[in-house]
């Protein structure tokens, strides 16, 4: 039962246990009861899954049905129904909308209901709908016993297959960080927002950009993990537009709905709310800051409520960088041990327990080979940071400099940028007023780099320098009279362009910069060799 993209993601985790068995054929269907079922069909098609219509699903005689959510007319299914969680257990309040018998209007229960643990989600005409209610921890069974005792006999404590994969993937942390393009000392901050008005984007919509504006880009990378319901409800296009300023600030919005998992394993800190991702991260021993902690949105006796009451809060009006560094440096990996124990009662056993109950339901012999946990794949998306920067250069002795870069989006924040700051603008989605104020412009690789420098500077009269890579791999840096050839590893050529601008402000010419330079940026040190180009800069073309 593919209610929406969120639930379908967990179905793929679980059904992968069965999919390799030639005795079993798997179909997907959409109950069409979720307001977030706008991109589920596309998600299924992307994965190459076979979808059938809902009316066929309830009419045909299947051997087993499985769902990772509630809602819709699940009671109409003829086969035994197994329901698994699609997040970290059941914590949030969510009332089930119901149609009255006599009026075409929506009504809501007067009392708050915990999604997945309350009668209005589990019962139809007083009867328990699922044949098996999969829970990840025994504490959920105790809460169910208080709220819907008639459903307790249908429960199975089967752990959390998602958390098991996260745990199994921890040895890959260095590999994930390397695949993301993180340098050794760079810190990865993952911002996780669930959906709804109490989420980070629902309460502090500009937090991603604000966070990025305060952090040096060569010391930090920021990834934003969106709950799939956000894109499903607002559309992928509009969410991309909504977050375009954050993207320009270097916040990498994770593309795939499953990419958050590798990001969490690779993270140095999670900034979150009351969603599942912060809980998983805390359970893995990763430092956590809560940007919002809506205790009114979760059951007070739930694990999420305990975490919301324990984790430190992010004060967005105070020094954000200082809070981040303090949280990371003071964190103990065992800080959330007691809460982490509530993630699963069967660590590393989720796949085996689920396989057993599914084969028993199918009335098939279980394969003799033990089921294993699949480690998360390497991420395809790199975390490149922003393309345009506010740059501070502090000159040192012996042809050296210390450089600190911030996103150019910092210009929109009420922050002190200092007198030695200049603007370096890249070609990836620059804003017009950035080009008007640019001191340095950075181009992309291509032919005739020297001509590009000349033509670009002729069209930007306020810009002093332009630099870009050549097809051979080195860089050219030029003003309106001189061109230098730079040899260095990235991002040193960009840094040297900013150093050159700083020296031009000291009345040095580009010719005086020929030779070897040492640049310190973040925790890294770079050597740049500048040499005269073998030709003068060409005249600009009209």
Protein Blocks (a to p, Z undefined) as FASTA:
>chain_A
ZZblmlmmmmmmmmmmmmmpmkbccddddehlafklmmlmmmmmmnopacddfklmmmpc
cfbdcdfbeedjfklpmbdcddddfbehjfbgcddddddfkbccddddfbdcdehiafkl
mpgghiafblbdcdfbfklmmmmmmmmmmlmmmpccebjfklmmmmmmmmmmmmmmmmno
pafklccddddddedjklmklmmmmlmmmmmmmpcfklpccdddddfklmmmnopklmmm
mmmmmmmnopacdfblklmmmmmmmpmbdcddfbfklmmmmmnopacddfbdcfklpcfk
bmklmmmmmmccddfkbcfklmmmmmmmmpcfklmmmmmmmmpccghklmmmmmmmmmmm
nopacdfbdcddddddddfbdcebjabdcddddddeehiaddddddfklmmpccdebjkb
ccdddfehpafklmmmpmbdcddddehkllmmmmmmmmmmkbmbdcdddfkopacdddfk
bccddddddfklmmmmmmmmmmmmnopafklmgccddddehjbccdddddddfbdcdddd
ZZ
